[in-house]
């Protein structure tokens, strides 16, 4: 579970609610008209902008944000170095057994390309294309949250305009009772902006950022597999392969892993 994300989300909601209760009543911030305008309008705009193939992945993306799959680059480096040792000691064909037992489909495909005796240029081209396709799919999914985070405040402004228009229409200097209708209209005008900001900055933007982070971690592991595959084809020394792959990690992670190995 993404503990920090869950704590951050619940903490933000709790502090907002506490601030509302400290200054007034929570029901002052519940307005059905604002919900229809902001929530309904945001959902409608997002549905209009994206095909069903992307929309149906929304529950999965929410799950990834709060319970992301673990992509450990260190494990991928270790596996690729082991495959490199196998190829050096037992030959390229010995990788077929390792490929069949590999749970990662991308790594399995990469190893099978080696077993099939493809040259490095062809393998690099195929793996680059596969990574590019994965990036395109992920970016289209992440774009949904970026669109929602941009649409929600805009719908909040539309709700504000609706409330102001109703307020101005209700104003009648000749009718003393018209002042009673100004409060609800002004409430709609302000609460819609509140809803738009909550949806954009506490829900949509964080989920999009978490999905983007998970995407970057996955792509890093795919690139480690690609570089390790090309190194195996070239017949590189396993120690050289390990050093090369560790250079792809962030500086602090690389130093930490080397220190742990030395200890």
Residue, then its C-alpha position, 0 to 999 in steps of 0.5 A: x500500500x502507498x502509505x504516504x499517499x493514503x496518509x496525505x489524502x486522509x490528512x488533507x480531507x481531515x484538516x479541511x473538514x476540521x477548518x470548516x467545523x472550526x469556523x462554521x457547519x459542515x452542511x454549509x458546504x453541501x449544495x446539491x446544485x454545486x455537486x451537479x455542476x462540478x462533479x457531473x460536469x467534470x465527469x461528463x467532460x472527461x467522458x466526452x474527451x476519452x474513449x471507453x478503452x481509457x475510461x474503463x481503466x479508471x478503477x485500475x489507475x486508482x488502485x495503482x495510486x494507492x496500492x501500486x505494483x512494486x518495480x524494484x530495479x535492483x531485482x531486475x539488475x540481479x536477474x539480468x546479471x544472472x542471465x548474463x552469467x548463464x549465457x557466458x557459462x552455458x551458452x545462449x540456448x541455455x537462456x530458453x529455459x530461464x525465459x520460460x520460467x520468467x514471470x515478467x513478460x517483457x523480460x521473457x520476450x527479450x530473452x527469447x529474442x536472444x535465443x532466436x539469434x537475432x542481431x543486436x540492432x533488430x533486438x534494440x529496435x523491437x524493444x524500443x518499439x515495445x517500450x514506446x507503445x507502453x509509454x503511449x498507452x500509459x500517457x493516454x491514461x495519465x492524461x485523463x487525470x490531467x484533463x480532469x484536474x483542469x476541467x474541475x476548476x473551470x466547472x467551478x467557475x461556471x458554477x460561480x457564474x450560475x450563482x451570480x446570475x441567479x443572484x442578480x436576477x433575484x435582486x429587486x430593490x422594490x421587493x424587501x423579500x428579495x434579499x432572502x434569495x441572495x444567500x442560496x445563490x451566492x452559496x452556489x457561486x462560492x461552493x462550486x469553486x470550492x468543489x472544483x479546487x478539491x476535485x482538481x488538487x486533492x483527488x485528480x492531480x495526486x492520482x495522476x502524479x502517482x500513476x506517472x511515478x509508477x510509470x517511470x519506475x516501470x519504464x526504468x525496469x524495462x530499460x534495464x532489461x533492454x540494456x542487459x539484453x543487448x549486453x548479453x548479445x554482445x557477450x559482455x562480462x557480467x561484472x561490466x553488465x552489472x556496473x553498466x546497469x547500476x549507472x542507470x539508477x539514481x545516484x543515491x540508490x546506486x551508492x546505497x546498493x554498492x555499499x550494501x553489497x560491500x557490507 
